[in-house]
């Protein structure tokens, strides 16, 4: 609806939109309870305001009663269902990001909802707003579930830290690490006690009992969420495709699919890297051109899980290990930088697989690696012999298949031995007589004649030893 263009003539400065593209814009400054509506006419440059309630039926009445050519709003929580509501009435929408440079206003003496709505309308008329990607309702729910799993996991970890602090403050030692919540859980449970039965000097036991009860309930709810995510992941071809990358598990694949959504909205890998905030900050002025730390823009959960995946890939992915070693250069001060760089490459690789709809292929990665320069012979040999990665379901099915085949083979061999008829001989003469064992080797000595018992005991004469042949030294 909006024509792109940066240069304007003198006659277009007052009215930047041509007459054939004059619009009636509805700018919404969304709030939790109330929404300020600004109706802006690009032809007359006049505007009117309407204070509406942030409810579905109220905004639906606004869309029906007014002639609207474009609906503009900020990217926030309610913008999802309001965008869907506007599209259901066949209205074009523009959901903009307030993090862009065009939205940064400095030295503003007054800030009101009317001013913000009017700014949205005017900037939309000047084509200065950058639209953001709006996922579908189904994908928004999936993204919310992925985020909620991490929220439950954070609550459980917080409770574990609280319980550990109570034991430390009372001088009681428990197992370290994850062992305390499995084999050491019985030791922790021995200190819990209902709060109503606690004495004034042991109230912490009652608090421990309440905290453990809540933690067990949250752990059960977390298992339900994980099972639901696994069910969704088995039906989603995108998650299955990303799990073929060695070192990328189900949680990483879910978060990457939830964040990337439509891979075709990115033009190249640089935009993907900037979207996840894994590119360095840049400061340039005159002859000064300095790169700083990463920008950390975008989803922090995705950035965190990518770095964790980078560290895990060093054990399972030879390509990732070679990239890490090349960037690190065996220097201790470059380990974290190499991990961040590897995380960026994994994000770009995941985007490329989703865009091309192809699974991980070691031979393809070898061809890409060779195109950038010399490939180490060890890496080349490893990638050529590397087999496709098995996920947990494929590994379980393979182990079950091998167990069934081994059981079938054992059963068939046992049945053959039992069904084989025994050979019964009717001729008594044809009975087998065991043959005497004959040792092959040194000749046995001849038996000496029996000696009389009255005579003195004499040792049998042994045969004289034969002289060995002399071997001449060369």
C-alpha positions as CSV (number, residue, x, y, z in Angstrom):
1,X,0.0,0.0,0.0
2,X,2.9,2.4,0.8
3,X,5.3,3.3,-2.0
4,X,8.9,3.0,-1.1
5,X,11.3,5.9,-1.8
6,X,13.8,8.1,0.0
7,X,14.1,11.2,-2.2
8,X,11.2,13.7,-2.3
9,X,10.8,16.7,-4.5
10,X,10.0,20.2,-3.2
11,X,6.3,19.7,-4.0
12,X,6.2,16.4,-2.2
13,X,7.6,17.6,1.1
14,X,4.2,18.7,2.4
15,X,2.4,15.7,1.0
16,X,4.9,12.8,0.5
17,X,2.2,10.3,-0.8
18,X,1.1,10.9,-4.4
19,X,-2.6,11.6,-5.0
20,X,-3.2,8.2,-6.5
21,X,-2.0,6.7,-3.3
22,X,-3.7,8.9,-0.7
23,X,-4.9,6.9,2.2
24,X,-7.0,7.0,5.3
25,X,-4.8,5.7,8.0
26,X,-5.9,4.3,11.4
27,X,-3.1,4.5,13.9
28,X,-3.5,2.6,17.1
29,X,-1.6,3.4,20.3
30,X,-2.3,0.1,22.1
31,X,-2.7,-0.1,25.9
32,X,-3.6,-2.7,28.4
33,X,-7.1,-1.3,29.0
34,X,-7.6,1.6,26.5
35,X,-6.4,2.2,23.0
36,X,-6.0,5.6,21.4
37,X,-7.3,5.6,17.7
38,X,-6.0,8.3,15.3
39,X,-7.8,8.7,12.0
40,X,-5.4,10.4,9.6
41,X,-6.2,11.6,6.1
42,X,-3.1,11.9,3.9
43,X,-4.9,14.2,1.5
44,X,-6.1,16.9,3.9
45,X,-3.5,16.1,6.6
46,X,-6.3,16.3,9.1
47,X,-6.7,13.9,12.0
48,X,-9.3,13.0,14.6
49,X,-8.9,10.9,17.8
50,X,-11.1,8.3,19.4
51,X,-10.5,6.7,22.8
52,X,-11.5,3.0,22.5
53,X,-11.5,0.1,24.9
54,X,-9.0,-2.7,24.2
55,X,-11.7,-5.3,23.6
56,X,-12.5,-7.4,20.6
57,X,-16.1,-6.3,20.1
58,X,-15.3,-2.6,20.5
59,X,-12.4,-2.6,18.0
60,X,-14.5,-4.7,15.6
61,X,-17.2,-2.0,15.7
62,X,-14.5,0.6,14.9
63,X,-13.3,-1.4,11.9
64,X,-16.9,-1.7,10.6
65,X,-18.1,1.9,11.1
66,X,-15.1,3.7,9.5
67,X,-13.5,3.6,6.1
68,X,-9.9,2.5,6.6
69,X,-7.2,1.9,4.0
70,X,-4.4,1.0,6.4
71,X,-4.2,0.0,10.1
72,X,-0.9,0.9,11.8
73,X,0.1,-0.3,15.3
74,X,3.1,-1.0,17.5
75,X,4.5,-4.5,18.0
76,X,3.3,-5.6,21.5
77,X,1.2,-8.2,23.3
78,X,-2.3,-7.3,21.9
79,X,-1.0,-6.6,18.4
80,X,-1.3,-10.3,17.5
81,X,-5.1,-10.7,17.9
82,X,-5.8,-7.1,16.7
83,X,-3.8,-7.8,13.6
84,X,-5.8,-11.0,13.0
85,X,-9.1,-9.1,13.7
86,X,-8.2,-6.4,11.1
87,X,-7.2,-9.1,8.5
88,X,-10.5,-10.8,9.1
89,X,-12.2,-7.6,7.9
90,X,-9.9,-7.5,4.8
91,X,-8.0,-4.5,6.1
92,X,-4.2,-4.2,5.3
93,X,-2.1,-3.9,8.4
94,X,1.3,-2.5,9.3
95,X,2.8,-3.8,12.6
96,X,6.0,-1.7,13.2
97,X,8.9,-2.1,15.6
98,X,9.6,0.7,18.1
99,X,13.3,-0.3,18.3
100,X,14.1,1.3,14.9
101,X,16.0,4.6,14.6
102,X,13.0,6.4,13.1
103,X,11.0,5.8,16.3
104,X,13.7,7.2,18.7
105,X,12.5,10.7,19.7
106,X,14.8,12.8,21.8
107,X,14.1,16.1,23.7
108,X,10.3,15.5,23.7
109,X,8.6,17.9,26.0
110,X,5.3,16.1,26.1
111,X,4.4,12.5,25.6
112,X,0.7,11.4,25.5
113,X,-1.2,8.7,23.9
114,X,-2.6,11.1,21.3
115,X,0.9,12.3,20.4
116,X,2.1,8.7,20.0
117,X,-0.9,7.7,17.8
118,X,-0.4,10.8,15.6
119,X,3.3,10.1,15.2
120,X,2.5,6.6,14.0
121,X,0.1,7.9,11.4
122,X,2.5,10.6,10.2
123,X,5.5,8.2,10.0
124,X,3.4,5.7,8.1
125,X,2.4,8.4,5.6
126,X,6.1,9.3,5.2
127,X,7.0,5.6,4.8
128,X,9.4,5.7,7.7
129,X,8.1,2.7,9.6
130,X,9.6,-0.8,9.1
131,X,7.1,-3.6,9.3
132,X,7.9,-6.7,11.4
133,X,6.9,-10.3,10.7
134,X,3.6,-11.3,12.3
135,X,3.3,-15.1,12.8
136,X,0.0,-16.9,12.5
137,X,-2.1,-17.6,15.6
138,X,-1.0,-21.3,15.5
139,X,2.6,-20.4,15.5
140,X,2.2,-17.8,18.2
141,X,0.7,-20.5,20.5
142,X,3.6,-22.8,19.7
143,X,6.1,-20.1,20.4
144,X,4.3,-19.3,23.7
145,X,4.5,-23.0,24.7
146,X,8.2,-23.2,24.0
147,X,8.8,-20.1,26.1
148,X,6.5,-21.5,28.9
149,X,8.6,-24.6,29.1
150,X,11.7,-22.5,29.9
151,X,9.7,-20.5,32.4
152,X,8.7,-23.7,34.3
153,X,12.3,-24.9,34.2
154,X,13.5,-21.6,35.6
155,X,11.0,-21.8,38.5
156,X,12.1,-25.3,39.4
157,X,15.8,-24.2,39.4
158,X,14.9,-21.2,41.6
159,X,13.2,-23.5,44.1
160,X,16.3,-25.8,44.1
161,X,18.5,-22.9,44.9
162,X,16.2,-21.8,47.8
163,X,16.3,-25.3,49.3
164,X,20.1,-25.5,49.0
165,X,20.3,-22.1,50.8
166,X,18.3,-23.4,53.7
167,X,20.6,-26.4,54.2
168,X,23.7,-24.2,53.9
169,X,22.3,-21.8,56.6
170,X,21.7,-24.7,59.0
171,X,25.1,-26.3,58.4
172,X,23.6,-29.5,56.8
173,X,25.4,-31.0,53.8
174,X,23.6,-32.5,50.8
175,X,24.7,-34.0,47.6
176,X,26.1,-31.6,44.9
177,X,24.7,-31.2,41.4
178,X,21.8,-33.1,40.0
179,X,22.5,-36.0,42.3
180,X,20.8,-34.3,45.2
181,X,17.4,-34.5,43.5
182,X,17.6,-38.2,42.6
183,X,19.6,-40.4,44.8
184,X,19.9,-37.8,47.5
185,X,16.2,-36.9,47.6
186,X,15.6,-39.3,50.5
187,X,18.1,-37.4,52.6
188,X,16.4,-34.1,51.9
189,X,12.9,-35.5,52.6
190,X,14.1,-36.7,56.0
191,X,14.1,-33.0,57.1
192,X,10.7,-32.0,55.8
193,X,7.8,-31.7,58.3
194,X,4.3,-30.2,58.1
195,X,4.4,-26.5,59.1
196,X,1.6,-26.9,61.7
197,X,3.7,-29.6,63.5
198,X,7.0,-27.6,63.6
199,X,8.4,-26.1,66.8
200,X,9.5,-22.4,66.8
201,X,13.1,-23.4,66.3
202,X,12.4,-25.6,63.2
203,X,10.0,-23.5,61.1
204,X,12.4,-24.0,58.1
205,X,11.3,-27.7,58.0
206,X,7.7,-26.5,57.3
207,X,8.9,-24.2,54.6
208,X,11.0,-27.0,53.1
209,X,7.9,-29.2,53.0
210,X,5.9,-26.5,51.2
211,X,8.7,-25.8,48.7
212,X,9.2,-29.5,47.9
213,X,5.5,-30.0,47.3
214,X,5.4,-27.1,44.9
215,X,8.6,-28.3,43.2
216,X,7.1,-31.8,42.6
217,X,4.0,-30.3,41.2
218,X,5.9,-28.1,38.8
219,X,8.1,-31.0,37.7
220,X,5.0,-33.0,36.8
221,X,3.6,-30.0,34.8
222,X,7.0,-29.7,33.1
223,X,6.8,-33.3,32.0
224,X,3.4,-32.7,30.5
225,X,4.6,-29.7,28.6
226,X,7.7,-31.6,27.3
227,X,5.5,-34.5,26.1
228,X,3.2,-32.1,24.2
229,X,6.3,-30.4,22.6
230,X,7.6,-33.8,21.6
231,X,4.3,-34.7,20.1
232,X,4.3,-31.5,18.1
233,X,7.9,-32.0,17.1
234,X,7.2,-35.4,15.6
235,X,4.5,-34.0,13.3
236,X,6.5,-30.8,12.3
237,X,8.8,-31.6,9.4
238,X,10.9,-28.5,10.2
239,X,11.8,-29.7,13.7
240,X,12.6,-33.2,12.4
241,X,14.8,-31.6,9.7
242,X,16.8,-29.5,12.2
243,X,17.3,-32.5,14.5
244,X,19.4,-34.2,11.8
245,X,22.2,-31.7,12.6
246,X,24.7,-33.4,14.9
247,X,24.6,-31.6,18.3
248,X,21.2,-30.1,17.8
249,X,18.6,-31.6,20.1
250,X,14.8,-31.3,20.3
251,X,14.8,-28.2,22.5
252,X,17.2,-26.3,20.2
253,X,15.2,-27.3,17.1
254,X,12.0,-26.1,18.7
255,X,13.3,-22.7,19.6
256,X,14.9,-22.2,16.2
257,X,11.7,-23.1,14.4
258,X,9.7,-20.9,16.8
259,X,12.0,-17.9,16.1
260,X,12.7,-18.3,12.4
261,X,9.1,-19.3,11.4
262,X,9.2,-18.3,7.7
263,X,12.8,-18.7,6.4
264,X,12.0,-16.8,3.2
265,X,11.6,-13.5,5.1
266,X,15.4,-13.3,5.4
267,X,17.3,-12.3,2.3
268,X,20.7,-13.8,3.4
269,X,22.6,-15.2,6.3
270,X,23.7,-11.8,7.6
271,X,20.1,-10.8,8.3
272,X,19.7,-14.1,10.3
273,X,22.8,-13.4,12.3
274,X,21.6,-9.8,13.1
275,X,18.1,-11.1,14.0
276,X,19.6,-13.3,16.7
277,X,21.9,-10.6,17.9
278,X,25.1,-12.5,17.2
279,X,26.9,-9.8,15.1
280,X,29.4,-7.3,16.6
281,X,28.5,-3.7,17.3
282,X,30.1,-1.2,14.9
283,X,31.3,2.3,15.6
284,X,32.6,4.2,12.7
285,X,33.7,7.9,12.5
286,X,36.1,9.2,10.0
287,X,39.2,7.0,10.0
288,X,37.9,5.1,13.1
289,X,36.2,1.8,12.5
290,X,35.8,-0.3,15.6
291,X,33.8,-3.5,16.2
292,X,32.7,-4.2,19.8
293,X,30.8,-6.9,21.5
294,X,27.7,-8.6,20.0
295,X,24.5,-6.5,19.8
296,X,22.4,-9.0,21.8
297,X,19.3,-8.0,19.9
298,X,16.4,-10.4,19.3
299,X,15.3,-13.3,21.4
300,X,17.6,-13.9,24.4
301,X,16.3,-17.5,24.8
302,X,17.3,-18.4,21.3
303,X,20.7,-16.8,21.7
304,X,21.4,-18.7,24.9
305,X,20.3,-22.0,23.5
306,X,22.5,-21.5,20.4
307,X,25.6,-20.9,22.5
308,X,24.8,-24.0,24.6
309,X,24.3,-26.0,21.3
310,X,27.7,-24.7,20.1
311,X,29.5,-26.1,23.1
312,X,27.6,-29.4,22.8
313,X,28.4,-29.7,19.1
314,X,32.1,-30.0,19.8
315,X,31.5,-33.5,21.0
316,X,29.2,-34.8,18.3
317,X,29.9,-32.7,15.1
318,X,33.4,-32.9,13.5
319,X,32.5,-29.9,11.2
320,X,31.7,-27.8,14.3
321,X,34.9,-28.9,16.0
322,X,37.0,-27.9,13.0
323,X,35.3,-24.5,12.9
324,X,35.9,-23.9,16.6
325,X,39.6,-25.0,16.4
326,X,40.2,-22.7,13.4
327,X,38.7,-19.7,15.1
328,X,40.1,-20.4,18.5
329,X,43.6,-21.1,17.3
330,X,44.6,-22.9,20.5
331,X,44.4,-19.6,22.4
332,X,42.6,-19.6,25.8
333,X,41.5,-16.0,25.3
334,X,39.5,-16.8,22.1
335,X,37.5,-19.8,23.4
336,X,34.3,-17.8,24.0
337,X,34.7,-15.8,20.8
338,X,34.9,-19.1,18.9
339,X,31.8,-20.4,20.7
340,X,29.8,-17.3,19.7
341,X,31.0,-17.5,16.1
342,X,30.1,-21.2,16.0
343,X,26.6,-20.4,17.4
344,X,26.1,-17.9,14.6
345,X,27.1,-20.5,12.0
346,X,24.7,-23.0,13.5
347,X,21.9,-20.4,13.3
348,X,22.7,-19.7,9.6
349,X,23.0,-23.4,8.8
350,X,19.5,-24.1,10.4
351,X,18.0,-21.2,8.3
352,X,19.6,-22.6,5.1
353,X,18.2,-26.1,5.8
354,X,14.7,-24.7,6.4
355,X,14.9,-22.5,3.3
356,X,16.1,-25.3,1.0
357,X,14.0,-28.0,2.7
358,X,17.0,-30.3,3.0
359,X,18.4,-32.5,5.8
360,X,21.9,-32.4,7.1
361,X,24.3,-34.0,4.6
362,X,28.0,-34.5,5.6
363,X,29.0,-34.6,2.0
364,X,27.3,-31.3,1.3
365,X,29.0,-29.7,4.3
366,X,32.3,-31.1,2.9
367,X,31.7,-29.4,-0.4
368,X,30.9,-26.1,1.2
369,X,33.9,-26.3,3.5
370,X,36.2,-27.0,0.5
371,X,34.8,-24.1,-1.4
372,X,36.2,-21.7,1.2
373,X,39.7,-23.1,1.2
374,X,41.9,-26.0,2.1
375,X,40.2,-28.8,4.1
376,X,42.2,-30.8,6.7
377,X,42.5,-34.5,5.5
378,X,41.3,-35.8,8.8
379,X,38.1,-33.7,8.6
380,X,37.5,-34.8,5.0
381,X,37.9,-38.4,5.9
382,X,35.5,-38.1,8.9
383,X,32.8,-36.3,6.9
384,X,33.0,-38.8,4.1
385,X,32.6,-41.8,6.5
386,X,30.0,-40.0,8.6
387,X,26.5,-41.6,8.8
388,X,23.3,-39.7,9.1
389,X,22.4,-38.8,12.7
390,X,19.8,-40.8,14.5
391,X,17.3,-39.1,16.7
392,X,16.0,-40.7,19.9
393,X,13.0,-42.3,18.3
394,X,15.1,-43.8,15.5
395,X,17.6,-45.1,17.9
396,X,14.9,-46.7,20.1
397,X,13.3,-48.3,17.1
398,X,16.6,-49.6,15.9
399,X,17.5,-51.1,19.3
400,X,14.0,-52.7,19.5
401,X,14.4,-54.1,16.0
402,X,17.9,-55.6,16.8
403,X,16.5,-57.1,20.0
404,X,13.6,-58.7,18.1
405,X,16.0,-60.1,15.5
406,X,18.3,-61.5,18.1
407,X,15.4,-63.1,20.0
408,X,14.0,-64.6,16.8
409,X,17.4,-66.1,15.9
410,X,17.8,-67.6,19.3
411,X,14.3,-69.1,19.3
412,X,14.8,-70.6,15.8
413,X,18.2,-72.2,16.7
414,X,16.7,-73.7,19.9
415,X,13.8,-75.1,17.9
416,X,16.1,-76.7,15.4
417,X,18.1,-78.4,18.2
418,X,14.9,-79.7,19.8
419,X,13.2,-81.0,16.6
420,X,16.4,-82.8,15.3
421,X,15.7,-86.6,15.6
422,X,18.3,-88.6,17.5
423,X,20.1,-91.5,15.5
424,X,19.2,-94.8,17.1
425,X,21.2,-97.9,16.0
426,X,19.5,-101.3,16.0
427,X,22.7,-103.4,15.4
428,X,24.4,-104.1,18.7
429,X,27.7,-104.7,16.9
430,X,27.6,-101.3,15.3
431,X,27.9,-99.6,18.7
432,X,30.5,-97.0,18.8
433,X,33.6,-97.9,20.8
434,X,35.6,-95.0,22.1
435,X,39.0,-94.8,20.5
436,X,42.0,-94.4,22.7
437,X,43.5,-91.0,22.7
438,X,46.8,-90.9,21.0
439,X,49.1,-88.0,21.8
440,X,51.1,-86.8,18.8
441,X,54.4,-85.5,19.7
442,X,57.3,-87.1,21.7
443,X,57.5,-90.9,21.3
444,X,56.2,-92.7,24.3
445,X,58.7,-94.9,26.2
446,X,58.3,-98.6,26.1
447,X,56.8,-100.1,29.2
448,X,59.4,-101.8,31.4
449,X,58.9,-105.4,32.4
450,X,57.3,-106.1,35.8
451,X,59.9,-106.3,38.6
452,X,59.8,-108.5,41.6
453,X,58.7,-107.0,44.8
454,X,61.5,-108.6,46.8
455,X,64.3,-107.0,44.8
456,X,65.7,-103.5,45.4
457,X,63.9,-100.7,43.6
458,X,65.7,-99.6,40.4
459,X,64.9,-96.7,38.2
460,X,64.1,-97.5,34.5
461,X,66.8,-96.8,32.1
462,X,66.0,-93.7,30.0
463,X,66.9,-93.5,26.3
464,X,70.1,-91.6,25.5
465,X,69.4,-88.1,24.3
466,X,70.2,-87.3,20.8
467,X,72.7,-84.6,20.1
468,X,71.3,-81.5,18.6
469,X,72.6,-80.2,15.3
470,X,75.0,-77.2,15.5
471,X,73.7,-74.1,14.0
472,X,76.5,-71.9,12.6
473,X,76.2,-68.2,13.3
474,X,76.0,-66.1,10.2
